[in-house]
Amino acid sequence: MDTELFRRLCETPGIPGREERVRALIIKETKGLFDSCEVDAMGSYICTRKPTRTSKSKSAKPTRVMLAAHMDEIGFFVRHIDENGCIWVNPAGGFDARNLFAVRVLVCTASGDYKGVMNPGGKPIHISSDAERNKVPGVEEFFIDLGRDAADVRKHVEIGDFVVLDTPFLETPKKFVSKAVDNRLACFVAIEAVRMLAKRKSGHACEIVCAFTTQEEVGLRGAQTAAYSVKADIGIGLDVTLACDTPGVPDNQRVTKQGLGAGIMVQDSSMISDYELVAEFVAVAKKHRIPHQKCILPRGGQDGAAIQRAGIGAKCVAIVTGTRYIHTSTEMVDKGDLEATIELLGEWLGSVA
């Protein structure tokens, strides 16, 4: 795997509506990989790779497969700067406030990026009561301190600038840890799977449309418009999913377990996968001895749901990678699971008639 690309994808800032830096990186890294590319009105980057071998299907047109991988990560927009230079923000995506105490952030502006810290208003532990310490503040109670005078903050930061969590990419012997694994992992999976196909003499008979979409974290918005444009026969939602194989979560609620391979999503709260596609992916995984696991996510969705319901609809399935600590700055993925996801997607694309 191109670990350096995965690192750069994760570390590049890009929240819903401000994915342009991520898109620029993907444009650079996929040069020559697709036959045609365009940026749509929502900012999604839609890339098409034509078939490289003749289909055995009786259909006059090749099967059009749309891969959807969203570029955005959860973050914030600056909504107010107070008289002390503290920055107050509005969330873009879902946060658990328990994970926001004392985190480092990056405020991204037209004049540059500025490092700061995020904390909630209130008393420190030394002078607070038990009741005050036990209260979990709402996201709206957190502010950002850049360690600068108010005039200096106002000189550089404006309402509408965006903020991301700021943590370095970490590699351990078996895992990758970073902010924005949700969903730069899917962008990486799409790129690596198509690269894998491009190197094979056997090629692929289907038409592959990779849609690197915008604003998924606030309602699958970019995928919805992209899907209407693409008019796919088959849609594949690429995303992370929960791996709750950690202390405090019952085994029957873990969704996936790290180390068991790629995830083939049967159902989440946004869509029910086409059962024939689920069976196809399982068959491909077994044929090529790719570790895999079927899974169900009670709450949460992904871009495949937008493809499924666009226009006259499409057969869809979600292919996912189990990730620990989703929507935090320490999202963790297993290297073997990531490799299995890339291999499974590549082998399936190569098998489509």
C-alpha positions as CSV (number, residue, x, y, z in Angstrom):
1,M,0.0,0.0,0.0
2,D,1.0,3.6,-0.6
3,T,1.1,4.5,3.1
4,E,2.5,8.0,2.4
5,L,-0.6,8.8,0.3
6,F,-2.9,7.5,3.0
7,R,-1.0,9.8,5.5
8,R,-1.3,12.9,3.3
9,L,-5.0,12.2,2.7
10,C,-5.7,11.9,6.4
11,E,-3.6,15.0,7.4
12,T,-5.1,17.3,4.7
13,P,-7.8,19.5,6.2
14,G,-11.3,19.4,4.6
15,I,-14.7,19.7,6.3
16,P,-18.1,19.6,4.6
17,G,-18.2,22.4,2.0
18,R,-14.4,23.0,2.2
19,E,-13.0,19.8,0.6
20,E,-10.9,21.7,-2.0
21,R,-7.5,20.8,-0.5
22,V,-8.4,17.1,-0.4
23,R,-9.7,17.3,-3.9
24,A,-6.5,19.0,-5.2
25,L,-4.4,16.1,-3.6
26,I,-6.6,13.5,-5.3
27,I,-6.4,15.2,-8.6
28,K,-2.6,15.2,-8.4
29,E,-2.4,11.6,-7.3
30,T,-4.8,10.2,-9.9
31,K,-3.4,11.9,-12.9
32,G,-3.5,9.5,-15.9
33,L,-5.5,6.9,-14.0
34,F,-8.9,7.9,-15.5
35,D,-10.1,8.7,-19.0
36,S,-12.1,11.7,-18.0
37,C,-12.6,13.8,-14.9
38,E,-14.7,16.7,-13.8
39,V,-15.6,18.8,-10.7
40,D,-19.4,19.1,-10.4
41,A,-21.4,22.0,-8.9
42,M,-21.2,20.6,-5.4
43,G,-17.4,20.2,-5.6
44,S,-17.4,16.4,-6.0
45,Y,-14.6,15.1,-8.2
46,I,-16.1,12.6,-10.6
47,C,-13.6,10.4,-12.6
48,T,-14.4,7.8,-15.3
49,R,-12.3,4.9,-16.4
50,K,-13.5,3.1,-19.5
51,P,-13.5,-0.7,-19.9
52,T,-10.2,-2.2,-20.8
53,R,-11.5,-5.5,-22.1
54,T,-14.6,-6.6,-23.9
55,S,-17.6,-7.7,-21.8
56,K,-19.1,-11.2,-22.2
57,S,-22.5,-9.7,-21.3
58,K,-25.2,-9.6,-23.9
59,S,-25.9,-5.9,-23.0
60,A,-24.9,-3.4,-25.7
61,K,-23.4,-1.1,-23.0
62,P,-20.9,-2.0,-20.3
63,T,-22.1,-2.1,-16.7
64,R,-21.5,1.3,-15.1
65,V,-20.3,1.0,-11.5
66,M,-20.2,4.1,-9.3
67,L,-17.8,4.1,-6.4
68,A,-18.6,6.8,-3.8
69,A,-16.0,7.9,-1.3
70,H,-16.5,11.2,0.6
71,M,-13.7,13.6,1.0
72,D,-15.0,15.6,4.0
73,E,-14.2,15.1,7.6
74,I,-16.1,16.4,10.7
75,G,-15.0,19.8,11.8
76,F,-16.2,23.3,12.6
77,F,-17.0,26.7,11.1
78,V,-15.9,29.9,12.9
79,R,-19.1,31.7,14.0
80,H,-17.9,34.3,16.5
81,I,-14.7,35.9,17.9
82,D,-15.2,37.5,21.3
83,E,-13.5,40.5,22.9
84,N,-10.7,38.3,24.3
85,G,-9.9,36.7,21.0
86,C,-11.6,33.4,21.8
87,I,-13.0,31.7,18.8
88,W,-16.5,30.1,19.0
89,V,-17.5,27.6,16.4
90,N,-20.4,25.7,14.9
91,P,-20.0,22.0,14.2
92,A,-20.1,20.5,10.7
93,G,-20.8,16.8,11.4
94,G,-21.5,14.8,14.5
95,F,-19.3,15.2,17.6
96,D,-19.4,13.6,21.0
97,A,-18.5,16.4,23.3
98,R,-16.7,14.0,25.7
99,N,-13.9,13.7,23.1
100,L,-13.3,17.5,22.7
101,F,-11.7,18.3,26.0
102,A,-8.2,19.8,25.6
103,V,-7.7,18.9,21.9
104,R,-5.4,20.6,19.5
105,V,-7.0,22.1,16.5
106,L,-6.1,23.8,13.2
107,V,-7.9,27.0,12.2
108,C,-7.7,27.2,8.4
109,T,-8.0,30.7,6.9
110,A,-7.2,32.6,3.7
111,S,-4.0,33.9,5.2
112,G,-2.7,30.6,6.6
113,D,-3.4,27.8,9.1
114,Y,-3.1,28.6,12.8
115,K,-2.7,26.0,15.6
116,G,-4.8,26.4,18.7
117,V,-6.4,24.5,21.6
118,M,-10.1,23.7,22.2
119,N,-11.6,23.6,25.7
120,P,-15.1,24.3,27.2
121,G,-15.8,27.4,29.2
122,G,-15.9,26.8,33.0
123,K,-13.7,26.4,36.0
124,P,-10.5,24.2,36.1
125,I,-10.5,21.1,38.3
126,H,-8.7,23.0,41.2
127,I,-11.6,25.4,41.8
128,S,-14.7,23.5,40.6
129,S,-17.3,21.5,42.5
130,D,-18.0,17.8,42.0
131,A,-21.2,18.8,40.2
132,E,-19.4,21.1,37.9
133,R,-16.7,18.6,37.1
134,N,-19.2,15.8,36.3
135,K,-21.2,17.9,33.8
136,V,-20.5,17.2,30.2
137,P,-20.8,20.5,28.3
138,G,-22.5,20.7,24.9
139,V,-20.5,21.3,21.7
140,E,-21.6,24.9,21.7
141,E,-19.8,25.5,25.0
142,F,-16.3,24.8,23.5
143,F,-14.1,27.6,22.3
144,I,-10.7,27.8,20.6
145,D,-7.7,29.7,22.0
146,L,-4.9,30.6,19.6
147,G,-2.7,32.1,22.3
148,R,-2.8,35.4,20.5
149,D,-4.2,38.9,21.3
150,A,-7.7,39.6,20.2
151,A,-6.6,42.1,17.6
152,D,-4.2,39.6,16.1
153,V,-6.9,36.9,16.0
154,R,-9.3,39.2,14.2
155,K,-6.6,40.2,11.8
156,H,-6.2,36.6,10.5
157,V,-9.5,34.8,11.3
158,E,-12.9,35.5,9.9
159,I,-16.4,34.2,10.4
160,G,-16.8,31.2,8.1
161,D,-13.1,30.0,8.3
162,F,-13.0,26.3,9.1
163,V,-11.4,24.2,11.8
164,V,-10.2,20.6,12.0
165,L,-8.8,18.5,14.8
166,D,-5.0,18.6,14.6
167,T,-3.2,15.3,15.3
168,P,-0.3,13.7,13.4
169,F,-0.7,10.4,11.5
170,L,0.6,7.5,13.5
171,E,1.7,4.1,12.3
172,T,2.1,1.1,14.6
173,P,3.2,-2.4,13.6
174,K,-0.5,-3.4,12.9
175,K,-2.5,-0.2,12.9
176,F,-2.9,3.3,11.4
177,V,-4.2,6.1,13.7
178,S,-5.2,9.5,12.6
179,K,-8.0,12.1,12.4
180,A,-10.1,11.9,9.2
181,V,-9.7,8.2,8.7
182,D,-13.4,8.7,8.2
183,N,-13.4,9.0,5.2
184,R,-10.0,9.5,3.6
185,L,-9.7,5.7,4.0
186,A,-12.4,5.3,1.3
187,C,-10.7,7.8,-1.0
188,F,-7.5,5.8,-0.6
189,V,-9.3,2.4,-1.1
190,A,-10.8,3.7,-4.4
191,I,-7.5,5.0,-5.7
192,E,-5.6,1.9,-4.7
193,A,-8.2,-0.5,-6.1
194,V,-8.2,1.2,-9.5
195,R,-4.4,1.4,-9.5
196,M,-4.5,-2.4,-8.9
197,L,-6.7,-2.9,-11.9
198,A,-4.6,-0.6,-14.1
199,K,-1.6,-2.8,-13.5
200,R,-3.4,-6.0,-14.5
201,K,-3.3,-7.4,-18.1
202,S,-6.7,-8.8,-17.6
203,G,-8.2,-5.4,-17.1
204,H,-11.9,-4.8,-16.4
205,A,-15.1,-5.0,-18.5
206,C,-17.2,-2.5,-16.5
207,E,-17.1,1.2,-16.7
208,I,-15.8,2.6,-13.4
209,V,-16.9,6.0,-12.1
210,C,-15.1,7.1,-8.9
211,A,-17.0,9.9,-7.2
212,F,-14.9,11.6,-4.5
213,T,-17.9,13.3,-2.9
214,T,-18.6,16.3,-0.7
215,Q,-20.7,17.0,2.4
216,E,-21.4,13.4,3.3
217,E,-21.1,14.2,7.0
218,V,-24.0,16.6,6.8
219,G,-26.4,14.4,4.8
220,L,-24.9,12.6,1.8
221,R,-25.3,15.9,-0.2
222,G,-22.5,15.6,-2.8
223,A,-23.3,11.9,-3.5
224,Q,-26.9,12.7,-4.2
225,T,-26.2,15.2,-6.9
226,A,-23.3,13.1,-8.3
227,A,-25.5,10.0,-8.5
228,Y,-28.1,11.8,-10.5
229,S,-25.4,12.8,-13.0
230,V,-23.7,9.4,-13.2
231,K,-26.8,7.2,-13.6
232,A,-25.0,4.1,-12.4
233,D,-26.2,0.5,-12.8
234,I,-24.4,-0.5,-9.6
235,G,-23.4,1.7,-6.7
236,I,-20.7,0.9,-4.1
237,G,-20.6,3.1,-1.0
238,L,-17.1,3.1,0.4
239,D,-16.7,4.1,4.0
240,V,-15.5,3.2,7.4
241,T,-17.8,1.5,10.0
242,L,-17.7,0.9,13.7
243,A,-15.2,-1.6,15.2
244,C,-16.4,-1.7,18.8
245,D,-14.2,-4.6,19.8
246,T,-13.0,-2.5,22.7
247,P,-13.6,-2.5,26.5
248,G,-17.1,-1.4,27.6
249,V,-19.0,-2.6,24.5
250,P,-20.9,-5.9,24.5
251,D,-19.7,-8.4,21.9
252,N,-23.1,-8.4,20.2
253,Q,-22.8,-4.7,19.5
254,R,-19.3,-4.6,18.1
255,V,-20.5,-4.3,14.4
256,T,-17.0,-5.4,13.1
257,K,-13.9,-6.8,14.7
258,Q,-10.5,-5.6,13.7
259,G,-8.4,-8.3,12.1
260,L,-11.2,-10.2,10.5
261,G,-10.9,-8.4,7.1
262,A,-13.0,-6.2,4.9
263,G,-16.6,-5.4,5.9
264,I,-19.6,-6.2,3.6
265,M,-22.4,-4.2,4.9
266,V,-25.8,-5.9,4.8
267,Q,-27.8,-3.0,6.4
268,D,-27.3,0.4,8.0
269,S,-29.8,3.1,8.9
270,S,-29.5,4.7,5.4
271,M,-29.9,1.6,3.2
272,I,-30.3,-2.1,2.8
273,S,-27.7,-3.6,0.5
274,D,-28.8,-5.5,-2.6
275,Y,-28.6,-9.2,-1.4
276,E,-27.2,-10.4,-4.8
277,L,-24.3,-7.9,-4.6
278,V,-23.6,-9.0,-1.0
279,A,-23.5,-12.6,-2.2
280,E,-21.2,-11.6,-5.1
281,F,-18.7,-9.9,-2.8
282,V,-18.7,-12.8,-0.4
283,A,-18.1,-15.2,-3.4
284,V,-15.2,-13.1,-4.6
285,A,-13.7,-12.9,-1.2
286,K,-13.9,-16.7,-0.8
287,K,-12.5,-17.4,-4.2
288,H,-9.4,-15.2,-3.6
289,R,-9.1,-16.1,0.1
290,I,-9.6,-12.4,1.2
291,P,-10.5,-12.0,4.9
292,H,-14.0,-10.6,5.1
293,Q,-16.9,-10.2,7.5
294,K,-20.6,-9.3,7.0
295,C,-21.9,-6.6,9.2
296,I,-25.0,-4.5,10.2
297,L,-24.8,-1.0,11.6
298,P,-27.9,0.0,13.6
299,R,-27.3,3.8,13.3
300,G,-25.3,5.6,10.7
301,G,-25.1,5.6,6.9
302,Q,-23.0,6.2,3.8
303,D,-23.0,7.5,0.3
304,G,-24.3,4.3,-1.2
305,A,-27.8,5.3,0.0
306,A,-27.8,8.4,-2.2
307,I,-26.9,6.2,-5.3
308,Q,-29.5,3.7,-4.5
309,R,-32.3,6.3,-4.5
310,A,-31.1,8.6,-7.3
311,G,-33.2,8.8,-10.5
312,I,-34.6,5.3,-11.3
313,G,-32.4,3.8,-8.6
314,A,-29.5,1.3,-8.7
315,K,-28.4,-1.9,-7.1
316,C,-26.1,-0.9,-4.2
317,V,-23.9,-2.3,-1.5
318,A,-21.6,-0.8,1.1
319,I,-18.0,-2.0,1.4
320,V,-16.5,-0.8,4.7
321,T,-13.4,-1.1,6.9
322,G,-13.9,-1.5,10.7
323,T,-12.5,1.5,12.5
324,R,-12.1,2.1,16.2
325,Y,-12.9,5.5,17.9
326,I,-14.8,7.0,14.9
327,H,-15.4,10.7,15.0
328,T,-12.4,11.4,17.2
329,S,-8.8,12.5,16.6
330,T,-7.6,8.9,17.2
331,E,-9.5,6.9,14.6
332,M,-7.7,3.5,14.3
333,V,-7.8,1.0,11.4
334,D,-6.1,-2.4,11.1
335,K,-3.6,-2.6,8.2
336,G,-4.7,-6.1,7.2
337,D,-8.3,-5.0,7.1
338,L,-7.4,-2.1,4.9
339,E,-5.4,-4.3,2.5
340,A,-8.3,-6.7,2.4
341,T,-10.8,-4.0,1.5
342,I,-8.6,-2.8,-1.4
343,E,-8.1,-6.3,-2.7
344,L,-11.8,-7.2,-2.4
345,L,-12.9,-4.1,-4.3
346,G,-10.3,-4.6,-7.0
347,E,-11.1,-8.3,-7.5
348,W,-14.8,-7.6,-7.6
349,L,-14.4,-4.8,-10.2
350,G,-12.3,-7.1,-12.3
351,S,-15.0,-9.8,-12.2
352,V,-17.9,-7.6,-13.3
353,A,-19.1,-8.8,-16.7
